[in-house]
Amino acid sequence: MHRYKFVLYRPIQFLPVLFGISIVTFVLVRLIPGDPARVLLGTRATPTAIANIRSQYGLDEPMWLQYFYFVKNLFHGEMGKSILYKIDVLKLILTRIEPTLVLVLTSVTLSVLIAVFMAALAARNHGRFADHAVRVVSTAGIGFPPFWLGLMLIILFSVNLDLLPVSGYGRTLGDKVAHLILPSLTIALSLSTVLTRSLRAAMVEGLRSDIATAARARGMPERVVFWRHVFPNSMVPTINLLAINIGWLIGGTVVIESVFAIPGIGQLLVRAIFSRDYMVVQGVAMVLACATVLINLIADIVTVAADPRVKL
Amino acid sequence: MIGATILLVFVLAALLAPYISPYDPVTQNTDLRLQGPSWAHLFGTDNFGRDVFSRVIWGLRVDLQIAILGVVFPFIIGTLVGTVAGFFGGLVDAILMRLIDVILAFPFLVLVLSIIAILGPGLTSFYIAMALVGWVSYARLIRAQVLVLKNSDYAVAAVSLGFSRARIMFRHLLPNAVAGSVVFSMSDAVIVLLNGAAISYLGLGVQPPIAEWGIMVAEGQPFITTAWWITLFPGLSIVVLAFGFSLFGDALGDVLGVKE
């Protein structure tokens, strides 16, 4: 169990980063020219509301004291009120978290499935046509703009084949699943290009390794050598690559939610930017940054669980 | 070779846009609304009757600029910061590295969008946001190289000859450290191009009626059921340009002996 000790002290190592995240988001909103109270409340705010926010955030106090108020409010779960929705930002984000979370999870699962299939196809046919085809597809695929790819999938599956809904999110479970297939597939296809390249390289190397040779010498069929010995080892670097790309994945979700009109955090962020709802922008940026830090911790745990040789 | 050819053709097309585009990219013609591809209009026309082919060529100018300027500013800042951090080490290095950790904790696009939210939509805001966020990758790459190189024989020799720190950093270390960043900048150009187009697609970058590929995709979206050509061609152009950068970057890596 001592290999998992890092789960306890790693969050302490994250403290400086979390401190930095709070500073960046704090500074961001205060860089906007003009009276911060008006910036945060919008132009049609009542004098009482302005007085309230002044005292809650200490907006007449020096900067360092304002930051102190900001953090104090954070610890009470207060990120301010949205101008547009008139409710607390954290509550607002929580109501929007489900579609985003589900979208991220299904996209990651799908992209790993696609990447494993493509990489296995390439590695087991190393140097042959399938290998070259996969390499060309994954190199070109990196340059596919996800927002455009999503629209092309809509044309194919929703317009021409009439199989899936064009956009939106649905109310019942089955309806939600139907609405999430195309957006997940869009993100998964984009993400899988990066994964495929690394997975293929790891698999090609694995097939040449002593482990594989030893397994073949014991008379194991090539299929078993590959899936039982080569494949599990090739997954470890892929988990790290997934963790590195998690920020990219979340950014992609923001755009894809807008393409498919999914009411998640990404769409909330884009709408907030248009309506100058700065409290929401600040809150979403902070929540997504913290989520990225948390996912990296989870990736570390999975890596340690997957590979007994890894020590953190 | 293929990559270099694609890039060369695109750069020439961007430079010659006024001469090779058959129609004006912004002039509207209501008689020609939503016409499919034909010999007169290779890529069809959009809902304002504008020639999509001409708009794709003019859009190339903007998107090429996005891919280049969106990489150049982060490259310069990151290279300077990385060289200084790697060379001086100690407190300077520690502070800069923590700053990089914090910036990397944010999802890239989310931080860029937040900065654009503060500065207001537009291409200038996009470049500023890219410069503020994008430098971290270059700084890390250069710093790692400088850390190794500053203990090399020629660097030690330069120190013992009494050369100034600036001279050692920028005349001796930097030229040898920069190859990896140059190769990385090609794959970075792909990401910057996609991000720039995505931000314009969201309506936060280039503003209409300027022709730009991301915005053209957004403008075609309401018509995808009837007029697919408005969205197909600008997106396809992004794919080809990005492919050009990717291939050119791979080839450059082979020539310079840099592994990714």
Boltz contact constraints between the chains, C-beta under 6 A:
constraints:
  - contact:
      token1: [A, 17]
      token2: [B, 101]
      max_distance: 6.0
  - contact:
      token1: [A, 17]
      token2: [B, 102]
      max_distance: 6.0
  - contact:
      token1: [A, 17]
      token2: [B, 105]
      max_distance: 6.0
  - contact:
      token1: [A, 20]
      token2: [B, 102]
      max_distance: 6.0
  - contact:
      token1: [A, 21]
      token2: [B, 105]
      max_distance: 6.0
  - contact:
      token1: [A, 28]
      token2: [B, 114]
      max_distance: 6.0
  - contact:
      token1: [A, 28]
      token2: [B, 118]
      max_distance: 6.0
  - contact:
      token1: [A, 31]
      token2: [B, 118]
      max_distance: 6.0
  - contact:
      token1: [A, 32]
      token2: [B, 118]
      max_distance: 6.0
  - contact:
      token1: [A, 139]
      token2: [B, 246]
      max_distance: 6.0
  - contact:
      token1: [A, 140]
      token2: [B, 243]
      max_distance: 6.0
  - contact:
      token1: [A, 143]
      token2: [B, 190]
      max_distance: 6.0
  - contact:
      token1: [A, 143]
      token2: [B, 239]
      max_distance: 6.0
  - contact:
      token1: [A, 143]
      token2: [B, 242]
      max_distance: 6.0
  - contact:
      token1: [A, 143]
      token2: [B, 243]
      max_distance: 6.0
  - contact:
      token1: [A, 144]
      token2: [B, 239]
      max_distance: 6.0
  - contact:
      token1: [A, 145]
      token2: [B, 194]
      max_distance: 6.0
  - contact:
      token1: [A, 145]
      token2: [B, 197]
      max_distance: 6.0
  - contact:
      token1: [A, 145]
      token2: [B, 238]
      max_distance: 6.0
  - contact:
      token1: [A, 147]
      token2: [B, 198]
      max_distance: 6.0
  - contact:
      token1: [A, 147]
      token2: [B, 201]
      max_distance: 6.0
  - contact:
      token1: [A, 148]
      token2: [B, 217]
      max_distance: 6.0
  - contact:
      token1: [A, 148]
      token2: [B, 235]
      max_distance: 6.0
  - contact:
      token1: [A, 151]
      token2: [B, 224]
      max_distance: 6.0
  - contact:
      token1: [A, 151]
      token2: [B, 231]
      max_distance: 6.0
  - contact:
      token1: [A, 155]
      token2: [B, 224]
      max_distance: 6.0
  - contact:
      token1: [A, 155]
      token2: [B, 228]
      max_distance: 6.0
  - contact:
      token1: [A, 159]
      token2: [B, 225]
      max_distance: 6.0
  - contact:
      token1: [A, 247]
      token2: [B, 107]
      max_distance: 6.0
  - contact:
      token1: [A, 247]
      token2: [B, 108]
      max_distance: 6.0
  - contact:
      token1: [A, 250]
      token2: [B, 107]
      max_distance: 6.0
  - contact:
      token1: [A, 251]
      token2: [B, 107]
      max_distance: 6.0
  - contact:
      token1: [A, 251]
      token2: [B, 108]
      max_distance: 6.0
  - contact:
      token1: [A, 251]
      token2: [B, 109]
      max_distance: 6.0
  - contact:
      token1: [A, 251]
      token2: [B, 110]
      max_distance: 6.0
  - contact:
      token1: [A, 255]
      token2: [B, 198]
      max_distance: 6.0
  - contact:
      token1: [A, 258]
      token2: [B, 202]
      max_distance: 6.0
  - contact:
      token1: [A, 270]
      token2: [B, 202]
      max_distance: 6.0
  - contact:
      token1: [A, 273]
      token2: [B, 117]
      max_distance: 6.0
  - contact:
      token1: [A, 281]
      token2: [B, 114]
      max_distance: 6.0
  - contact:
      token1: [A, 281]
      token2: [B, 117]
      max_distance: 6.0
  - contact:
      token1: [A, 285]
      token2: [B, 110]
      max_distance: 6.0
  - contact:
      token1: [A, 285]
      token2: [B, 114]
      max_distance: 6.0
  - contact:
      token1: [A, 288]
      token2: [B, 107]
      max_distance: 6.0
  - contact:
      token1: [A, 288]
      token2: [B, 110]
      max_distance: 6.0
  - contact:
      token1: [A, 289]
      token2: [B, 105]
      max_distance: 6.0
  - contact:
      token1: [A, 289]
      token2: [B, 106]
      max_distance: 6.0
  - contact:
      token1: [A, 292]
      token2: [B, 105]
      max_distance: 6.0
  - contact:
      token1: [A, 292]
      token2: [B, 107]
      max_distance: 6.0
  - contact:
      token1: [A, 293]
      token2: [B, 105]
      max_distance: 6.0
